[in-house]
Amino acid sequence: MYAGMHPDPLDPDFGTLDLPRIAAGAGDDISPIVRRVPRRVMPLGAAVILRALLAFLTFAALGALAIPAMARAEGLRLRGDVTARGDVLTLADLVEGAPERLATRPLFRAPSLGATGTIQTRRILDAASALGLSGLETGGRLQIAVQRAARRLGPPEIEAALKRGLETGYGLNAQNIAVRLDGDGPTLLAPLDLEGQAAALDLTYDSRTRRVAGLVTLGERQVSLRVSGVVVELREVAVLTRNLNRGEPVREGDVALERRPRESVAPDAQGSVTTILGEVAQNTLTAGTVLRVTDTAPPDLVARGENVTIVYETPSISLSMRGLSNDSGRMGAVVNVVNVASKKVLQATVIGPGRVSVSPSPAARQAAGAAPVQATASLR
């Protein structure tokens, strides 16, 4: 029967009217079916006039109350895709312009940490309607996506936690080791407000196999992740930072020290920068190369075909003469030089830029040692 209709004592036939019930099947358009009754013309009585006046006043009062409510609902708008920072989604998280008294009302559970879920728009409309809110503007959206914000601790943070545990519990030097984690980049997810650094608990390490395993936790086991891996020994090596052509000297800034797995570098890899500075590349080298001892060498102080000064020294005699080098050589190298005056080929040792030294024979050294007089001469 229809609400709001009452028997009229002035209409004796009211109770005999046959009105069909409103029914609807699945998918049908729900609309009332009304059988029209011929109108009766009767004189208006005092009771009828009184009822009409009361009805008018009632509708006026309801309208006055509805106008402020409609004004409050005009600014309600469904948000777009949102990011949840907590375990639940409130009305304010999903609806713009939500009344302050209802803004913090929880409506839905948020997805798990780091996950993304969806909420159908009709479900949000139903939730808002249950709170007495209508007229929510959806912008044509059928659903919204909700992503749960999370603090992500990736492999670097997990490795650092394991290395701290290995240093504390097993005496390993954290600077000289790395941990190669099992799996494809494990990640520990935590709430955004959970601060601090991760710690490794229940740590086990086998020095023979170098296997390590432990429970990486954050915030006193509030979140945790069990991980495992292999400990790798590191070695500090010199690595080129730019390309070098053959014969080009190594300057400051061309080489940096890096820690690399010992098993991946050559035994003769350079481990110092200062010893390399000033040396020249023995072949073309590319940036990122781990320098070996044979990759660089001191520069040649004597070039082939270069005019040199030949020095002959004993405890009592010091001679110098002009010569021509037949070879190139660095400090300490033995080269062949020609005495320009005598055209004799001598074997000399490079002692400086453009300078070579000719050692006296053993007999000459003995005679020079017996001579009481010292002399210095220069032969040209």
Secondary structure in CASP SS format (residue, H / E / C, confidence):
PFRMAT SS
TARGET T0000
AUTHOR 0000-0000-0000
METHOD secondary structure of the structure
MODEL  1
M C 1.00
Y C 1.00
A C 1.00
G C 1.00
M C 1.00
H C 1.00
P C 1.00
D C 1.00
P C 1.00
L C 1.00
D C 1.00
P C 1.00
D C 1.00
F H 1.00
G H 1.00
T H 1.00
L C 1.00
D C 1.00
L C 1.00
P C 1.00
R C 1.00
I C 1.00
A C 1.00
A C 1.00
G C 1.00
A C 1.00
G C 1.00
D C 1.00
D C 1.00
I C 1.00
S C 1.00
P C 1.00
I C 1.00
V C 1.00
R C 1.00
R C 1.00
V C 1.00
P C 1.00
R C 1.00
R C 1.00
V C 1.00
M C 1.00
P C 1.00
L C 1.00
G C 1.00
A H 1.00
A H 1.00
V H 1.00
I H 1.00
L H 1.00
R H 1.00
A H 1.00
L H 1.00
L H 1.00
A H 1.00
F H 1.00
L H 1.00
T H 1.00
F H 1.00
A H 1.00
A H 1.00
L H 1.00
G H 1.00
A H 1.00
L H 1.00
A H 1.00
I H 1.00
P H 1.00
A H 1.00
M H 1.00
A H 1.00
R H 1.00
A H 1.00
E C 1.00
G C 1.00
L C 1.00
R E 1.00
L E 1.00
R C 1.00
G C 1.00
D C 1.00
V E 1.00
T E 1.00
A E 1.00
R C 1.00
G C 1.00
D C 1.00
V E 1.00
L E 1.00
T E 1.00
L H 1.00
A H 1.00
D H 1.00
L H 1.00
V E 1.00
E E 1.00
G C 1.00
A C 1.00
P C 1.00
E C 1.00
R C 1.00
L C 1.00
A C 1.00
T C 1.00
R C 1.00
P E 1.00
L E 1.00
F E 1.00
R E 1.00
A C 1.00
P C 1.00
S C 1.00
L C 1.00
G C 1.00
A C 1.00
T E 1.00
G E 1.00
T E 1.00
I E 1.00
Q E 1.00
T H 1.00
R H 1.00
R H 1.00
I H 1.00
L H 1.00
D H 1.00
A H 1.00
A H 1.00
S H 1.00
A H 1.00
L C 1.00
G C 1.00
L C 1.00
S C 1.00
G C 1.00
L C 1.00
E E 1.00
T C 1.00
G C 1.00
G C 1.00
R C 1.00
L C 1.00
Q E 1.00
I E 1.00
A E 1.00
V E 1.00
Q E 1.00
R E 1.00
A C 1.00
A C 1.00
R E 1.00
R E 1.00
L E 1.00
G C 1.00
P H 1.00
P H 1.00
E H 1.00
I H 1.00
E H 1.00
A H 1.00
A H 1.00
L H 1.00
K H 1.00
R H 1.00
G H 1.00
L H 1.00
E H 1.00
T H 1.00
G H 1.00
Y H 1.00
G C 1.00
L C 1.00
N C 1.00
A H 1.00
Q H 1.00
N H 1.00
I E 1.00
A E 1.00
V E 1.00
R E 1.00
L E 1.00
D C 1.00
G C 1.00
D C 1.00
G C 1.00
P C 1.00
T C 1.00
L E 1.00
L E 1.00
A E 1.00
P C 1.00
L C 1.00
D C 1.00
L C 1.00
E C 1.00
G C 1.00
Q C 1.00
A C 1.00
A E 1.00
A E 1.00
L E 1.00
D E 1.00
L E 1.00
T E 1.00
Y E 1.00
D E 1.00
S C 1.00
R C 1.00
T C 1.00
R C 1.00
R E 1.00
V E 1.00
A E 1.00
G E 1.00
L E 1.00
V E 1.00
T E 1.00
L E 1.00
G C 1.00
E C 1.00
R C 1.00
Q C 1.00
V E 1.00
S E 1.00
L E 1.00
R E 1.00
V E 1.00
S E 1.00
G E 1.00
V E 1.00
V E 1.00
V E 1.00
E E 1.00
L E 1.00
R E 1.00
E E 1.00
V E 1.00
A E 1.00
V E 1.00
L E 1.00
T C 1.00
R C 1.00
N C 1.00
L E 1.00
N C 1.00
R C 1.00
G C 1.00
E C 1.00
P E 1.00
V C 1.00
R C 1.00
E C 1.00
G C 1.00
D C 1.00
V E 1.00
A E 1.00
L E 1.00
E E 1.00
R E 1.00
R E 1.00
P E 1.00
R H 1.00
E H 1.00
S H 1.00
V C 1.00
A C 1.00
P C 1.00
D C 1.00
A E 1.00
Q C 1.00
G C 1.00
S C 1.00
V C 1.00
T C 1.00
T C 1.00
I C 1.00
L C 1.00
G C 1.00
E C 1.00
V E 1.00
A E 1.00
Q C 1.00
N C 1.00
T C 1.00
L E 1.00
T C 1.00
A C 1.00
G C 1.00
T C 1.00
V E 1.00
L C 1.00
R E 1.00
V H 1.00
T H 1.00
D H 1.00
T E 1.00
A E 1.00
P C 1.00
P C 1.00
D E 1.00
L E 1.00
V E 1.00
A C 1.00
R C 1.00
G C 1.00
E C 1.00
N E 1.00
V E 1.00
T E 1.00
I E 1.00
V E 1.00
Y E 1.00
E E 1.00
T C 1.00
P C 1.00
S C 1.00
I E 1.00
S E 1.00
L E 1.00
S E 1.00
M E 1.00
R E 1.00
G E 1.00
L E 1.00
S E 1.00
N C 1.00
D C 1.00
S C 1.00
G E 1.00
R E 1.00
M C 1.00
G C 1.00
A C 1.00
V E 1.00
V E 1.00
N E 1.00
V E 1.00
V E 1.00
N E 1.00
V C 1.00
A C 1.00
S C 1.00
K C 1.00
K C 1.00
V E 1.00
L E 1.00
Q E 1.00
A E 1.00
T E 1.00
V E 1.00
I E 1.00
G E 1.00
P C 1.00
G C 1.00
R E 1.00
V E 1.00
S E 1.00
V E 1.00
S C 1.00
P C 1.00
S C 1.00
P H 1.00
A H 1.00
A H 1.00
R H 1.00
Q H 1.00
A H 1.00
A H 1.00
G H 1.00
A H 1.00
A C 1.00
P C 1.00
V C 1.00
Q C 1.00
A E 1.00
T E 1.00
A C 1.00
S C 1.00
L C 1.00
R C 1.00
END
